[in-house]
Amino acid sequence: MIFSQVIWNVSPELVAFTDSYAIRWYGVLFSLGYIVAYFILLQAFKKEKIPQIVLEKLTLAAIVGGVVGARLGHCFFYEPMRYIHNPIEILYVWHGGLASHGGAIGVLIAFWFVIRKMEYSYLFLLSRAMLVVPLTGAFIRIGNLMNSEIYGTETSLPWGFVFQRSSDVIAGIEQAVPRHPTQLYEAGAYILVFIGLQIYYWLNLYKQKTISTNTIIGVFLVGIFASRFIIEFFKVNQVAFESAWYLNLGQLLSIPFILYGMYSLFKLKEPQSIKQ
């Protein structure tokens, strides 16, 4: 069998104004993910007669909590000693370094601060946000693809990507060989979870059936983090110390989310009240 490959040499910059300033695909896709999610969720909030101001506060909390949490997650999950000794570098976001698990924790905390002052229950509003989070995650993973980052190990499969603009390839650390496009694997998995949740939510809403908050939470957590757990087997480790582990840090951090998702699916199937 003759294997083909995809030569990925796309510039991460959408528009370059100067040598040091440009609009990058990652930033555009990151923002677009939040914008599209906002307008999709707005329709659900209108159907359930939830005030739009609630959605606006949740969106702001998701942006702030997600970005701050993702940055702190990378700093203290993956390179703790570096940032403990040089804490000012935590603010150097232009150097890169965001961890999705940290972002998830950041959003959960930010939501708690916002929702505790509302008349709606935490799990109810969290479940509604989870209806669109997978789509935002898919946009972000496409952004990683445009950055030629967070890719997989070598492969001889026909869809292997040669990331010629990878920082490690440019620096001569590794060779430009076909690799698993794990960004696309994750984006595809997230889109499937998004579609499944949308079908469940709108079909039950249309039939005027009860929508189980815990079913949404369970499907989201298991779907997102179990797929992440599996795909990690095909990824290049982000930091050197993971090479000595059977499971990498991304997989270990996914386990608590998967377990709580399974708990929600099998132990908490009753509908969740919208009130505290």
Buried (B, 14 or more C-beta within 10 A) or exposed (E): EEEEBBEBEBEBBBEEEEEEEBEBBBEBBBEBBBEBBBEBBBEBBEEEEBEEEBBEBBBEBBBBBBBBBBBBBBBBBBBEEBBEEEEEBBEEEEEEBBBBBBBBBBBBEBBEEBBEEBEBBBBBBBBBBBBBBBBBBBBBBBBBBBBBBBBBEEBEEEEBBBBEBBEBBEEEEBEBBBBBBBBBBBBBBBBBBBEBBBEBBBEBEEEEEEBBBBBBBBBBBBBBBBBBBEBBEBBBBBEEEBEEEEBBBBBBBBEEBBEBBBBBBEEBEEEBEBEE
